[in-house]
Amino acid sequence: MKIFDVQPWQKCARLVLILVAGLAVSLSSFAAEKLPRLSNGKPDFSGIWQTTSAADYDLEPHANRKDAPPGPGIVEGGVIPYLPQALAQRKKNFEARLTDDPALKGYTLGAVRGVYYPEPFQIFQRTNDLLLVHQFGHSVRTIYTNGTDHPQDPNDWWLGDSRAKWEGDTLVVDAKHFNGKTWLDRSGNFHSDALHVVEKWAFLDANTIEYRATLEDPNVYSKPWNISVILHRHREKNFQLIEDYRFTLDYDEYYPPKRPDGQ
């Protein structure tokens, strides 16, 4: 006599579980096959992308204020681990945010802020590099995927120097050599020229990218910290980047030259 008899309903339940598991694997494989890819098989991030988050107002969770809506933030753990002196500077930046934010002067946003700033940017991807063209200021960032390393005796750049490798379908970018003149958001979060960023770009589906970054700066932060934001592909008909040069606005009355009659 059998101690445990398998009832018919148990057999059916097992069959359903097997079918569901098989379907999940099939759907996952189908989704992976449908990702846009280059001829070498690597994911192709080409397209125009933009976040819908309010991260640029403040990376940390924040209530509403007169110059910003509320937001949950995109910092893992909620708080940026500032060193005491750097935290004091951050507070000064916040108090002067309506005048001192470099973005208000039309300066380049920087490699990290440019990703979650509320304007689109376009990626042009080739086998050996990706070009990120931002609507704001039309800054152009190059991410090299040709196996080269950072320059040994570099200058410090607004967008840093970016070198990448592939880990499966995830693009891992190592960026450093920044000049320390950009902010991370409108609320005064900042970094120094010692900033080191490791980014991870990965498709969630063919029209959605998860962007994750680890920021390290021994002059400003007590330890590395992480952010995560979702980017959406623009699929509107004829959508394109539009010039957004803030630093030229003060010269609009002079350029382009106008006729004496004002026409």
Wavefront OBJ file of the C-alpha trace (Angstrom):
o trace
v 0.000 0.000 0.000
v 1.249 3.492 -0.922
v 1.572 5.887 1.971
v 1.074 8.938 -0.254
v -1.182 8.720 -3.275
v -0.947 11.502 -5.869
v -4.454 12.728 -6.465
v -5.596 13.699 -9.981
v -5.937 17.373 -8.980
v -2.312 17.347 -7.807
v -1.198 16.031 -11.182
v -3.150 18.821 -12.896
v -1.644 21.448 -10.605
v 1.865 20.217 -11.387
v 1.113 20.290 -15.102
v -0.149 23.876 -14.853
v 2.980 24.953 -12.986
v 5.182 23.342 -15.628
v 3.250 25.058 -18.437
v 3.398 28.450 -16.693
v 7.136 28.118 -16.091
v 7.678 27.167 -19.712
v 5.583 30.103 -20.900
v 7.538 32.508 -18.686
v 10.829 31.274 -20.128
v 9.445 31.549 -23.659
v 8.195 35.112 -23.092
v 11.514 36.108 -21.547
v 13.409 34.693 -24.513
v 10.998 36.379 -26.927
v 11.476 39.749 -25.211
v 15.255 39.380 -25.320
v 15.143 38.521 -29.013
v 13.054 41.627 -29.728
v 15.530 44.081 -28.206
v 17.131 46.337 -30.824
v 20.651 45.164 -31.559
v 23.652 46.157 -33.628
v 25.049 43.844 -36.281
v 27.537 42.551 -33.681
v 24.663 41.418 -31.449
v 25.061 44.071 -28.758
v 21.961 45.991 -27.597
v 21.430 49.177 -29.602
v 20.427 52.138 -27.425
v 20.042 54.473 -30.411
v 17.004 56.715 -30.120
v 15.680 59.751 -28.277
v 15.197 59.203 -24.546
v 13.763 61.104 -21.589
v 12.865 60.476 -17.956
v 9.466 61.232 -16.448
v 10.891 61.502 -12.927
v 11.249 64.714 -10.921
v 14.830 63.804 -10.004
v 16.327 67.036 -11.311
v 14.447 69.061 -8.703
v 16.152 67.087 -5.934
v 17.818 63.670 -5.973
v 16.724 63.031 -2.397
v 13.093 62.617 -1.271
v 11.559 66.082 -0.818
v 8.294 67.856 -0.078
v 6.841 70.461 -2.370
v 8.253 73.956 -2.314
v 7.590 77.095 -4.349
v 10.192 76.185 -6.943
v 9.622 72.425 -7.081
v 6.946 69.725 -6.888
v 7.328 66.912 -4.319
v 9.255 63.830 -5.278
v 10.384 60.456 -3.895
v 13.963 60.950 -5.054
v 16.129 58.414 -6.857
v 18.863 57.881 -4.242
v 19.139 54.359 -2.872
v 18.524 54.692 0.858
v 17.131 58.200 0.400
v 20.114 60.210 1.683
v 23.350 61.268 -0.014
v 26.226 60.498 2.425
v 27.906 63.900 2.546
v 30.998 64.608 4.592
v 30.256 67.299 7.254
v 32.011 70.140 5.440
v 30.460 69.162 2.114
v 27.009 69.016 3.705
v 27.482 72.610 4.861
v 28.327 73.588 1.280
v 25.293 71.733 -0.001
v 23.086 73.774 2.350
v 24.657 76.979 1.019
v 23.995 75.804 -2.521
v 20.364 75.126 -1.655
v 19.883 78.621 -0.248
v 21.361 80.128 -3.413
v 19.799 77.656 -5.852
v 17.712 80.274 -7.690
v 20.831 82.117 -8.804
v 23.836 79.779 -8.496
v 22.647 76.631 -10.285
v 25.068 76.297 -13.252
v 22.165 75.163 -15.441
v 20.531 78.597 -15.051
v 23.608 80.070 -16.697
v 23.333 77.638 -19.582
v 26.384 75.607 -18.567
v 26.702 71.952 -19.527
v 24.628 69.775 -17.189
v 27.295 67.123 -16.698
v 27.344 63.438 -17.547
v 25.016 62.259 -14.776
v 22.513 65.132 -14.513
v 22.092 65.205 -18.269
v 20.488 61.747 -18.114
v 17.616 62.660 -15.752
v 17.261 66.349 -16.654
v 13.660 66.873 -17.913
v 14.612 67.332 -21.562
v 15.261 64.679 -24.202
v 18.657 63.477 -25.343
v 19.557 61.366 -28.333
v 21.883 58.382 -28.513
v 23.752 57.513 -31.690
v 25.412 54.130 -31.241
v 28.152 52.540 -33.284
v 30.331 49.492 -32.694
v 33.123 51.468 -31.003
v 31.239 54.249 -29.218
v 27.978 55.907 -28.261
v 27.334 59.611 -28.789
v 24.864 61.253 -26.393
v 23.514 64.538 -27.750
v 21.552 66.557 -25.207
v 18.840 69.033 -26.146
v 19.987 71.315 -23.319
v 22.960 73.205 -24.713
v 23.467 70.477 -27.349
v 26.261 69.003 -25.246
v 27.819 65.925 -26.846
v 29.190 63.121 -24.681
v 31.186 60.233 -26.111
v 31.182 56.828 -24.419
v 33.952 54.673 -25.883
v 33.324 50.936 -26.252
v 36.517 50.142 -28.189
v 38.482 48.701 -25.268
v 40.572 51.813 -24.643
v 41.330 53.118 -21.149
v 41.167 56.577 -19.588
v 44.017 58.945 -20.529
v 46.833 58.874 -17.983
v 47.532 62.621 -17.947
v 44.135 64.165 -18.613
v 42.505 67.519 -18.367
v 39.288 67.761 -16.349
v 36.190 67.977 -18.523
v 32.599 69.109 -18.035
v 31.389 65.672 -19.163
v 34.357 63.692 -17.899
v 35.907 60.803 -19.808
v 33.758 57.692 -20.340
v 35.002 54.184 -21.180
v 32.628 51.223 -21.318
v 32.466 47.455 -21.524
v 29.656 44.960 -21.929
v 28.500 42.586 -19.223
v 26.004 40.485 -21.112
v 23.379 42.929 -22.386
v 24.303 45.610 -19.832
v 26.558 48.491 -20.824
v 28.882 49.313 -17.899
v 30.453 52.761 -18.154
v 33.381 54.010 -16.092
v 33.489 57.828 -16.043
v 35.944 60.183 -14.357
v 38.126 63.268 -14.978
v 35.312 65.732 -14.283
v 35.964 69.417 -13.624
v 33.717 69.742 -10.550
v 31.804 72.747 -11.927
v 28.422 71.081 -12.396
v 25.616 70.395 -9.932
v 23.691 67.141 -9.733
v 20.269 68.811 -9.475
v 18.468 72.124 -8.892
v 18.653 71.848 -5.105
v 22.425 72.163 -4.872
v 23.623 68.574 -4.627
v 27.153 68.634 -5.995
v 30.507 66.896 -6.471
v 34.181 67.788 -6.843
v 36.680 67.066 -9.613
v 37.427 63.754 -7.845
v 34.036 62.342 -8.887
v 34.087 58.777 -10.197
v 30.914 57.304 -11.677
v 30.073 53.760 -12.726
v 26.919 53.631 -14.851
v 24.872 50.635 -15.912
v 22.563 50.933 -18.913
v 20.146 48.042 -19.532
v 16.925 47.549 -21.482
v 13.796 46.648 -19.529
v 12.051 46.300 -22.875
v 12.642 47.650 -26.379
v 11.428 51.136 -25.433
v 12.530 51.417 -21.789
v 16.021 51.711 -20.268
v 16.963 51.362 -16.631
v 19.854 53.689 -15.822
v 21.779 52.981 -12.627
v 24.834 54.838 -11.387
v 27.211 54.615 -8.439
v 28.841 57.923 -7.462
v 32.081 58.078 -5.507
v 33.919 61.246 -4.469
v 36.229 61.129 -1.416
v 36.284 64.936 -1.249
v 32.515 65.203 -0.854
v 30.938 61.871 0.179
v 31.719 59.518 3.047
v 31.021 56.466 0.873
v 29.775 55.565 -2.623
v 26.020 55.884 -3.230
v 23.576 54.786 -5.916
v 20.819 56.237 -8.048
v 18.348 54.604 -10.420
v 16.035 56.163 -12.993
v 13.889 54.921 -15.873
v 14.248 56.350 -19.393
v 11.497 56.176 -22.021
v 11.927 56.184 -25.781
v 10.193 59.004 -27.674
v 8.037 57.449 -30.386
v 6.027 60.481 -31.462
v 5.959 61.074 -35.219
v 8.749 63.428 -36.339
v 9.955 63.983 -32.770
v 13.381 65.633 -32.673
v 15.690 67.653 -30.470
v 15.202 71.432 -30.452
v 17.948 73.963 -29.774
v 18.038 75.056 -26.129
v 20.942 77.437 -25.617
v 20.280 79.337 -22.378
v 23.470 81.413 -22.394
v 22.442 83.142 -25.644
v 19.160 84.525 -24.299
v 20.785 87.752 -23.066
v 21.862 88.478 -26.651
v 18.551 87.802 -28.392
v 17.933 91.488 -29.053
v 21.217 91.684 -30.973
v 21.341 88.326 -32.719
v 20.482 87.700 -35.423
v 20.967 91.302 -36.594
v 17.685 93.108 -37.228
v 16.913 95.636 -39.945
v 16.637 99.292 -38.904
v 12.879 99.187 -39.389
v 12.653 96.320 -36.879
v 11.541 93.776 -39.457
l 1 2 3 4 5 6 7 8 9 10 11 12 13 14 15 16 17 18 19 20 21 22 23 24 25 26 27 28 29 30 31 32 33 34 35 36 37 38 39 40 41 42 43 44 45 46 47 48 49 50 51 52 53 54 55 56 57 58 59 60 61 62 63 64 65 66 67 68 69 70 71 72 73 74 75 76 77 78 79 80 81 82 83 84 85 86 87 88 89 90 91 92 93 94 95 96 97 98 99 100 101 102 103 104 105 106 107 108 109 110 111 112 113 114 115 116 117 118 119 120 121 122 123 124 125 126 127 128 129 130 131 132 133 134 135 136 137 138 139 140 141 142 143 144 145 146 147 148 149 150 151 152 153 154 155 156 157 158 159 160 161 162 163 164 165 166 167 168 169 170 171 172 173 174 175 176 177 178 179 180 181 182 183 184 185 186 187 188 189 190 191 192 193 194 195 196 197 198 199 200 201 202 203 204 205 206 207 208 209 210 211 212 213 214 215 216 217 218 219 220 221 222 223 224 225 226 227 228 229 230 231 232 233 234 235 236 237 238 239 240 241 242 243 244 245 246 247 248 249 250 251 252 253 254 255 256 257 258 259 260 261 262 263
